[in-house]
């Protein structure tokens, strides 16, 4: 028997828990109010022109605000540093989703899908920036898929490249080829560091259920890149959407990820898989 969720996973798949516990240079600064009010005000005093995004546990009621307009009480929500200088492709902000499987608890075994990633674009151009238009800076459920995205769609559709390959070629063609390996390695490093940070918690929670060998978890780490080509982890999605009914062009990707996941955890008799151990 295999159970497709890890006990204790809430510490990294909950947006609120991740934001409040992950204090690193690759995750935007986050504060719960009123609990973290003093720390938040200290940060505002150091960077008074910083913009902040108010988030709930889901993509609901998102707002970008100046510090003076942030509410004092955000019960069930949090305020997070807004990355105001995203790297754009065709004038659109985008995110990169890396599918990741945790197959073992003690020791923790983490694999990332190397062959492809999910590339999602905001539905509207980022500029001119308008805080009231979340379609320009939030990748919502109605995002623009790569085959409809400005500039990169032609590269993807006419050359039969994968999303990953199209992204790498686009970066190379626009003078960023020397940075692509570092960008990909940074995402892998972040996945490894986040997994290790919460390893003890996951192991301790899983052991409450006795045998820890029957748990696994498929998640998607979502990243953005800023204009200086710095990689930022935005969130970790538990049970990422694998239904192609909204975007039929994603069906093959979803099938590949699921097939390789089931192979990795021993639910199929496949001869191999495309996940790489981290």
N, C-alpha and C positions, 0 to 999 in steps of 0.2 A: 504494500500500500504506500502511495506517495501523497502527501498533503501539500497543496500548491500555495501555502503561505507559511512564512516563518513566524513563530511566536516572538513577540517583542519588536516586530518590524515597524511599529508606529513611530519609533524614535527617528527614523529617517524618511519614511514615506508620507508622514503627516507634514504638510507645509508649515504649520505652526510650530511643531516640535523641532523640525529641522532648522527653521529660522532662529529659534531661541537657543538651540544647543550648539550649532555649528558656527564658531567664531574663527574664521580664517580669512586669508586674503583672496580667496577665490569664490567666496559666497557673499553677496551683498550684505552690508550691516543691517541687522534687524533688531527691533525692540518691541516688547509687549508693553502696552500702556494700560493702566498707570504703573504697573510693577517696575518698569525700567525707565521711568520718567527722568530720573536724575542723570542716568547715562545718556539718554537721548538728548537732554538739554545741553549736556557737556559737548556732545558731538555737534549739535547745532551751533554752539558758540564758536567752535573751531572752524566750521564750514557753513556759514550763514546762508550761502546761496545754493546749497545742496537741495535738490528736489527729492521728495519721498513718495513712495507708492503705498497706499493703504490696501492691504489684502485680507481676505478671509481665507478659510481653509480650502475654498474652491475659488474658481475664477468668477466671483460674483462681487458686485459693488466695488470694483477696482477703481481707484482714484489716484491721480498724481497731484500732489499738493506741495506748496511751499511750507516750510516748517511752521510758520505762524498759523497756518490753517489746519494743521493736524489736530484732530480731536484729542481731548485729555484722556478719554476712556474708550479703549478699543476691545472690549470684552469679546473674546472669540475671534479676534482679528489681530493684526500686527502691522507695524510700519516698517518699511524696508527701503534702503537706499535705492534710488532710481538710477539705473545705468543710462545716462542721457546721451551717450556717444556711441551707439551701437554701430558695428560694421554693417554696411548695407550692400545688398546685391540688387541691382536694378532699382535702387531707391527704396527697397523694402527691408525692414528688419526681419530676421529669421532666427529659428533655433535649430539645434542639431540634437536628435534623440539617439542615444546609444543604448541598445538593448543589452541587458545584463542579467545573468542567471546566477543565483546563489544556490549551490547544490549540496553543500555540506555545512553543518553547524559547528562541530567540534572535531577537527579544525574547520574553520570557515573556508569554503572554496568558492571563488568568484570567477566567473567567465564573462567575457564580452564578445558580442557578435562582430566579427571583423570584416565580413564581406560587404556590409551595407549599413547605412544608418537612415533614420527618418529626417528629412529636411523639409521644414514647414515655414511658410512665409506669411507675414501679416497680410490681411486682406486689402489694405490700403497703404499708399506711400507714407514714409515716416515724416517727410518734410512737405510743407511747413508744419512744424510740430503744433499739435492742438491737444491739450490735456483732456479735453472732453471727448475726443475721438479715440476710444480704446482700440479700434480696429487698426490703427496705425502703429501701435506699440505693444499690443498683446496678441499673442498667437492664440486665437480663440478656436472653438470647434469648427468654425467656418473659415479656416485658414485657406490660403492659396497654395495648392500643391505645386511641386516643382515643374510639372508639365504645363502650368499656366503662368508661372512667375516670369516677370520681365527679365530679359537678357539671358538667363541661364536655361530657360525652357527650350530654346533652340538647340543648345548644346546637348541637353539631355535627350530630347526627342529625336534628333536627326543623326546622332552619332551612336546611339544605343549604349551609351555609358550608363553605369549605375549612378544613383544619387551621389554616393561618395566620390566616385570618379569624376563626375561632372563638377562637383564642388572643388576638388583638387585642381582640375584643369583650369577652371575659372580663376582660382587664386593664382595659379602660375601665369596665366595669360594677362593678369592685371598686376604683375610685378611682385606678388607675394609668395612665389614658389619656394623661396628659401625658408619660409616660416611654416609651411604646411606640416612638415614632420614634427616640429615642436608643438604645434597646435594639437595634433592628434595625440602625441605623447602626454601633453598636459591633461587632456580629457581622461586618458587611461590612468594617469597618476592620481587624479582627483577621485575617480571611482575606487581605486585601491585604498586611498587614505580614508575616505568616508566609510568604506566597509570595515577597515581595521579600527576606526574610532568607536564603532558601535558593536564590535565583535563580542566583548565581554558581556554586554547587556543581552545580546541575542542568545549567547550560549547559556547564560544563567536562566533566562526565561524558558528556553527550550527544554532544559533539563527538568523543569517542573512537570513536563509531560512524559518523563521516563526516557524511552528510546529516542535519541535525537536524529536517527538516520533517515527518517521518513519525511523530512521537510525540505521543500525547495521554494524558490521565489523567482519569478520573472518580473523585472522592473525595467523602467526606462529612465536613464539619467538625461535630463534636458539641459543643454548648455546654450549660451549665447557668446558671441565674440564682440569686443568693443573695437573702436576705430584704431586703437593701438595694437590690436590683435591679441589682447589679453583674453583668456578663457574664463568665463564665469559659470558656475553651477547655479541654476535657477531652482530646480526642484527634482525630486525623485518620484516617479509615478508608479504606484502599485497597480497591478492589473491593467497595464496600458491597453488602450482600445485596439483590438485586433479584428474589428468588424469592417470589412471593405465596402459595406453598402453605401457609405457616404462618399468614399473616394475609391472607386473600383480599381484605379491604377495602383493602389497599395496592396492589392490582394496577394501578389506573388511575394512581396516582402514579408507580409504577415505569415504566409504559409511557410516560407523558409525559416523564419524565426521560430515558429511553433514546432516545425518538424525537427529542427536542430535541438530545441529545448527538450522535446520528448526523448530524442536520442540520448542526450546528455544525462538525463535522469533515469534512463533505463526503461522507458515506456514503449520504445520501439526497438526493432532489431537492425537499425541502420548501421552501416559499416563505419561511419565517421560523422563528424559535424564541423561546423565552421566557427564555433566559439573558441576563444583563446583564454587560457587560464591566466588570472592576474595574481 
